[in-house]
Amino acid sequence: MNQYILAATLIATVNVILLLGLIYLYALILLKTRASYTTGLLIFSIMLLVQNAVTVYGYAELSNFIAAGFYPYLVGVAICECVGLLALLRVTV
């Protein structure tokens, strides 16, 4: 496995872990407040979790079908998403 695709897979796995934490926090907040905004955040986090889980699977199983020129961009996208999730987690906690 290429270094870039391995890095993208690891970062996407970190994103899955961050999303699980956000989902847990949003579920706790939703149980206390019943706010529609929190419901939206929970649904968004669940959909993003599904997307990242599929991404991890795709990188692990289908990396041979992805052109090597795309690898650095995939890492960049994963890093940007990770930074965004960390910021979201920071303001949530």
Secondary structure, DSSP 8 states (H G I E B T S, - for coil): --HHHHHHHHHHHHHHHHHHHHHHHHHHHHHHH--HHHHHHHHHHHHHHHHHHHHHHHHHHHGGGS-GGGHHHHHHHHHHHHHHHHHHHHHH-
